[in-house]
Amino acid sequence: QLQLVESGGGLVQPGGSLRLSCAASGFTLDYYAIGWFRQAPGKEREGVSCISSGGSTNYADSVKGRFTISRDNAKNTVYLQMNSLKPEDTAVYYCAGQKRLYGSSCQNAGVMDYWGKGTLVTVSS
């Protein structure tokens, strides 16, 4: 069974850091694009960052310079390092995957086939 499982969420103060993990089971991530998406209460889901099947990375303007996405194929895991967190980063963060997706297409949630259940990030003092 193909699964993506997020972890690493929690409560952090403004200016703090968290690292989210997206672990795959039942398949290898080698040829997959992985995207991170988030949904805050009362708001629509939005793309945060993604790494394409070719390894190129994309970021939403709101997180550029603060978030970094990376992939560790040996651990079958994609990470999202989040620094300088702001209260507006508070949301449930989801990872999603699709095979053989290149360039900036991985920013489109509509093309992702596999989704995790999400992990909650709360940025508050």
C-alpha positions as CSV (number, residue, x, y, z in Angstrom):
1,Q,0.0,0.0,0.0
2,L,1.4,3.4,-1.0
3,Q,1.5,5.8,1.8
4,L,3.0,9.2,2.7
5,V,3.3,10.0,6.4
6,E,4.1,13.5,7.7
7,S,5.7,14.2,11.0
8,G,7.5,17.0,12.8
9,G,4.7,19.4,13.4
10,G,4.1,21.1,16.7
11,L,4.0,24.4,18.6
12,V,6.8,26.9,18.1
13,Q,7.3,30.5,19.0
14,P,7.5,33.1,16.3
15,G,11.0,33.2,14.9
16,G,11.5,29.5,15.7
17,S,12.2,26.6,13.4
18,L,10.7,23.2,12.7
19,R,11.6,20.4,10.3
20,L,8.8,18.5,8.7
21,S,9.3,15.0,7.3
22,C,7.4,13.2,4.6
23,A,8.2,9.5,4.7
24,A,7.1,7.2,1.9
25,S,6.2,3.5,2.3
26,G,5.2,1.0,-0.2
27,F,7.1,2.7,-3.0
28,T,10.4,4.5,-3.5
29,L,10.5,8.3,-4.0
30,D,13.2,8.2,-6.6
31,Y,11.0,9.2,-9.6
32,Y,8.4,11.1,-7.6
33,A,7.8,14.8,-7.2
34,I,6.8,15.7,-3.7
35,G,5.0,18.8,-2.7
36,W,4.2,20.4,0.6
37,F,0.8,22.1,0.9
38,R,-0.9,23.8,3.8
39,Q,-4.3,24.7,4.9
40,A,-5.1,27.2,7.7
41,P,-8.4,27.4,9.4
42,G,-11.0,29.1,7.2
43,K,-8.6,29.3,4.3
44,E,-8.0,27.5,1.1
45,R,-5.2,25.0,0.7
46,E,-2.1,26.6,-0.8
47,G,1.2,25.3,-2.1
48,V,4.2,25.9,0.0
49,S,7.1,24.1,-1.7
50,C,7.8,21.2,-4.0
51,I,10.7,19.2,-5.4
52,S,10.3,17.8,-8.8
53,S,11.2,14.3,-10.1
54,G,14.3,15.9,-11.6
55,G,15.3,17.6,-8.3
56,S,14.3,21.2,-9.1
57,T,12.7,23.1,-6.2
58,N,9.9,25.6,-6.1
59,Y,8.7,27.9,-3.3
60,A,5.7,30.1,-2.7
61,D,6.7,33.7,-2.4
62,S,5.5,33.8,1.2
63,V,8.2,31.2,2.3
64,K,11.1,32.0,0.0
65,G,14.3,32.5,2.0
66,R,12.8,30.9,5.1
67,F,11.8,27.3,4.0
68,T,14.0,24.7,2.4
69,I,12.8,21.5,0.8
70,S,15.2,18.5,0.4
71,R,15.1,14.9,-0.5
72,D,16.9,11.9,1.0
73,N,16.4,9.0,-1.3
74,A,18.3,6.6,1.0
75,K,15.7,7.3,3.7
76,N,12.8,7.6,1.3
77,T,12.0,10.9,2.9
78,V,11.4,14.5,1.9
79,Y,12.0,17.3,4.4
80,L,10.8,20.8,4.8
81,Q,13.0,22.9,6.9
82,M,11.1,25.9,8.2
83,N,13.0,28.8,9.7
84,S,11.9,32.2,10.9
85,L,8.4,31.0,11.4
86,K,5.6,33.5,11.6
87,P,2.1,33.2,13.1
88,E,0.7,33.2,9.5
89,D,2.5,29.9,8.9
90,T,0.1,28.2,11.3
91,A,-1.7,25.5,9.3
92,V,-2.0,21.8,8.7
93,Y,0.8,20.8,6.4
94,Y,0.3,18.0,3.9
95,C,2.8,16.3,1.6
96,A,1.7,14.9,-1.7
97,G,3.3,12.9,-4.4
98,Q,3.1,12.2,-8.1
99,K,5.4,10.1,-10.3
100,R,7.5,11.7,-13.1
101,L,6.5,15.3,-12.6
102,Y,9.1,17.8,-13.7
103,G,9.6,21.5,-13.4
104,S,7.1,23.7,-11.6
105,S,4.2,21.3,-12.2
106,C,4.6,19.9,-8.7
107,Q,3.1,23.1,-7.3
108,N,-0.3,22.0,-8.6
109,A,-2.1,20.1,-5.9
110,G,-4.6,18.9,-8.5
111,V,-2.1,16.6,-10.2
112,M,-0.9,14.9,-7.0
113,D,-2.1,11.3,-6.6
114,Y,-0.9,10.5,-3.1
115,W,-1.5,12.5,0.0
116,G,-0.6,12.2,3.6
117,K,-2.9,12.9,6.5
118,G,-1.1,16.1,7.6
119,T,0.7,17.5,10.5
120,L,-0.3,20.6,12.5
121,V,2.1,23.5,12.8
122,T,1.2,26.2,15.3
123,V,3.3,29.4,15.5
124,S,2.3,31.3,18.6
125,S,3.8,33.0,21.6
